[in-house]
Amino acid sequence: MTSESKTMAPGATSTLWAGILFSLAFTAIIWWLDPRLAGIELLPDTGASWYYWKLPDPTTITRLSAWASYLVHQLGLWGLIYYAQTRPHKYSDRLHRVNIYALGWNALFIAWHELQTHIWYDGLAQDVSIWSSQVSVVILLIWVLLMENPRRGVFFGAKAPISRRIVDFARKYHGYFFAWATVYTFWYHPAVSTPGHLIGFLYMFLLLLQGSLFFTRIHVNRVWTFALEFIVLVHGTIVAIYQANGIWPMFLFGFAGIFIVTQMHGLGLSRKVKIALAALYGLGALWVYSGRGYTKLYELISIPLIDYLGLFVLAGLLWLVMAVFPRLNGKPSQSQ
């Protein structure tokens, strides 16, 4: 962009708020149109590894509609990220032209996925495991823990012993993985209107919005990036309550535990506020597990244990990639 066109470009902060409103509105559209899908018959649910929302008798065209849409969406977004990283872009309060392309590209496929659901219904779930979708988002969240380690630490403000070179490598290439995890999960599900799907699609819309705002200052705004981390607590708890499997406290207190141990230490909170939040967490856990049974206290550490162990596994894998492919090393093109 020329200096004049940059001045005329939309502000990144106002675009963020417009994107949030778009995300809420399109989530409402999914809910509003859902009765049109009521006639679709699905197979009985057979357990945790079974994904219920897929056609009993898929056809070539139903599969092709999901996979072709996913691949075009994915490759286009990767191409925009590559374009942005290989041209001189400085962090700005206003959008770059490539941000406008990315926002339009994601909005186009959000609308197309709604239409595709009502024509052919199926997502990628017909052909891949439900765990692949869930694990991709888990790794995304662990990746954020890794990138934020130099700024806020991992354990009550203390930094994990991870090389800065690994963190820089994670920052340089995080956009490609985040785009994959988000777009893959977005196309995994049909656009149906259960409470879990609605909050899940809203979360994916917000992640796609964040992924479209690279090289803007709002992309690295700490309140906004924390909000994206924290929403998973709401999503995981709502899904568990809806499934009526009785394990919602594991998600609520598991993700809240990560907030207490790690995330709140990057928000500039005073010591008194941190102590108050930790006390609130402890009292809430005591109240819930006094009725639930103290033999289930292991639920408090299940999710944090996976995330913190995963942090070191991810760091090790990235170190291995750096060692095998040294040409990929270098200064990060994007910070987080």
Disulfide bonds with the S-S distance in Angstrom:
none
